[in-house]
Amino acid sequence: MPPARKRPRAYDPARTRTAVLAQFGNVRAAVRGLGPEQFALPTRLGDWTVRELVAHIGTALTVVDRLLGEPEPARQDGHLLDWPAAIAADADTIDGTARRLAADHHDLDAHLAEAERRFTERLDTHPGTRLLPTSAGVLPLADYVVTRTVELVVHTDDLNAAVPGLDVPYDRQALAAATRLLADALAVKAPGGSTEVRIPPYAVVQCVEGPRHTRGTPPNVVETDPLTWIRLAAGRLTWKDAVAGAKVSASGERADLGELLPLLS
């Protein structure tokens, strides 16, 4: 019999919605200032250019519209923390959709504006309990919206890496939700209490099998900042490079998380 799951972290739907729209708004504001040469720049996402990346960022919201267009499933059978490991199954579809949208929408700001309009309209007309058939199983709408913070924060970072000097800001609540979801996903992937992972100021989780820490300073501690954690979890930065670059501090024999990352796979 599998071990019981810990009680999941609660997210306030109104705050999550605000965070998603704020981060999406940050991207839209930046995209308005891009010219043809910047849209043609390469990204760290295979052979996608900035144009494909921006088109894909729009799908972070339009996917909610698409899923709400499906018949509502009878019952929930998925969990929010299963989502990071489940998205790999959609990789080919994601790639094809991004290329199609980039080719079909010359005006990407208009594409993003329509995505935002439909997302807002959908959330206004559906309760958070409405069930969606996602790649991680059937999830409530309110839970699925939390995953949008991960999509937007990760791809904002991709956009900043691709366009020198762009510096799209990160909404604090979006960054917090994304950090917490991915930290909790690590604890699900490697259950245990021997290692403490600290990502101040947003998350602390216990993970990895071994002797459970109960008081005092834990024998195995990992600490990093939110953006470094996002990059590690998303596969944009390797554990080895993060440690070598002093982006992560790791002490103790069970503090090497290299075999557990990335989480978005």
N, C-alpha and C positions, 0 to 999 in steps of 0.2 A: 504494500500500500504506500503510495507516495506521501512524503511529508506534507503537512498542512501548510498552505500559503500564509504568510504574514498578512495582517490586515492591510489592504492597499492604502496608499496615501490619498487623501481627498484633495480635489481641486475645485475651486469655486468657479462655476460655469461663466458667471458674468465677468470675472477677472480674466479668465482664460480667453474669452471672446475679445475683450479689450486688448489683451496682449497680442493676440494674433493679428487683429486689425492694425494695431500700432506698428508692429514689425513689417507687415505688408505695406503699410503707408510709408515707412522709411525706405523700402525698396523702390516703391513707385516714384518717390521724390527723386531718388538717385538716377533711376532709369530715364526720367525726362531729360536729364542733362547729357545723355550719351549720344554720340554721333556715330556715323557708319563705321569709322575706323575702330572705335571702341567695341561696337557690336561684333566686329570681325576678329577680335582678339581671342587667342586660345584660352582654354581653362584647364584646370587639373582633372577634369572629368572626361577622360578619353579624348575623342576628337570633337567634343562639343566646343562651339565658340560661345562667346557671351550671349549671342542671340538665342541659341538653344537653351542655355542656362536660364535666361530671363523668361523664355516661353514656359520652361518647366516650373519655374517659381509660381507662375499663374495657376498651375494645376494643383498646387498645395491647397487652394481654395475651391477650384472647380470640381475636384474629386468629391467634395461633400455634396455638391449639387447632383453629380452623377449617381452617387450611392443612394441619395434620397429619392432618386427616380426609380430605384429598384423596389420590388415588392418588399414590404417589411417582414423579416423573418419572425418565426413564432416565438423564439426564445434566445437568450444570450448564451453563447457557448465559447466565447473568447475572453481574453483578459488584456487589459491595456498594456501590461508589461511584456506580453508576447509579441507586440507589434514590431519592436526593433529587429528581431530575428526573422520576421515573416516577410519583410519587404523585398528580400532578394528574389523571391518568386516572381515579382512583377518587373524585374529589371528590363527584359526585352520590350515589354509593353511601354514602360516609362520612356525608354530610348526612342522608340518609334513615334510615340505621341509628341515628345519634345521636338523632334525633327519636323513632324507634320505641322505643328503649331507655329514653329519658327518660319516655315515656308509660307504658311497661309496668312500670317498676320504681319503685314509690313509695319503697322503702327502698334508696337508692343505696349505702349502706354495705354492705348484704347483697350487692348486685350486684357491688361491687368485691371483696368477700371471696370470692365464688364465682369471679370471674375470676382472682384470685391462686391459689386452690386448684387450679384446672384447669391453670394455667400451670406451677405447681410440679410437679404430677403428670406433665404431659407431658414436662418437661425431665428428670424422673427416669427416664422409660421410653423415651426416644429419644436416640440418639447425636447429637452435634453435626454429624456428617457427613450426617445424614438430609436429603434434598433437598426443598425446598418450592417450589410454583409461585406466585411472588410477582409483583407488578406490575412489578418490575424484572427479570423473568426467573426462571429456576430458580436458587435460592440454597441453600447449606447452612444448616441450622437455626442453627448457631453464628453465622454472619454475620448472619442475619436478627434474631437477638436483639440484636445491636449497634444496629440501627435503632430498637429499642424505647427506648434511652436518649434518642435525639433526640425521639421522640414525647413521652416523659414530661417531659423538661426543658422543651421548648417549651410544652407545655400546663400545666405547673406555673407557668410564667411568665404564661401567659394567665389562670390562676386567681388568681394574686396581683394581677394588674392589675385584675381584675374585683371582687374583694372587699377593700375597704379594711382594712388592718391584719392580713390573714390571714398573710402572710409564711411560706408553706410553704418549708421549707429545701430546699436542693439538695444531694443526695449528691455528694461530691467525685468519686467514680469515674464516676458517671453524667454529671456535667457535663464531665469530662475526655473520656470516650468520645464524647459528642455533639459537643464542640468539635473533636476530631480528625477525626471522620468528615466533618463539614461543611467543615473546612479542606482535607482531601484531595479532597473533591468539587469545591471551587473549582479546585484544581490540575488536575483532570481536565477541567473545563469550559474553562479558559483555560490550556492547557499552555504552558510556557516557563520562562525563568529570569531575567527582567529585574526582577521585583518580588518582594520578600520580605514575606510577611504573618506578623506575629508576634502570637500570642495567648497571652501568658504566663499561667500557667506550663505550659500544656498543648500548644501546637502552634506550629510554624514551618514554612511551606511556601513554595516558589518557584513562581511562576506568571507568566503573561502573556508573549506573544511579544516578542522584542527582544533586545538584547545581553545575553548571559549574564554574571552576576556571578560572580567566582571568588574574590576575596579583598578584605579591608578592608571598609569600610562600604558596603553596597549603595546604588546611586544612587536606587533607588525603594523606599521602605519604608512599610508600613502597620502600625500597631500599635493594638490595642484589647484590652479585657478579655473574658473568656469570655461573659458574659451579653449584652454588646453585640453580640458576634459572632453568637451564637445568634439574637438579634432581627433582625439584618441578614439573616442567611441564611434566616430563616423569613418575612421580609417584614413583621415587626412594627415595624420601624424603617427609614426610608429612609436611604440613604447621605448625602444632602444634610443631613438633620436631624442625623445622627450627627456629621458634621464640624462643622456649625454649633454644636452643643452641646458640642463638645470631648470627645465620647465616642470619637472616632477621631483619631489623628494620621496624616497622609498627606503624604509628601514625595517629590517627583520627578514628572516628566511622565507616567510610567506608573503612578502610584499611585492613580488614580481608579478605583475598582471599581464605581462606580454602575451601569454598563451590564451588569455580570455578576451583580448581585444583584436579587432573592433567588434562592436555590438551590432551596428547596422551592417548586415552582411547579406 
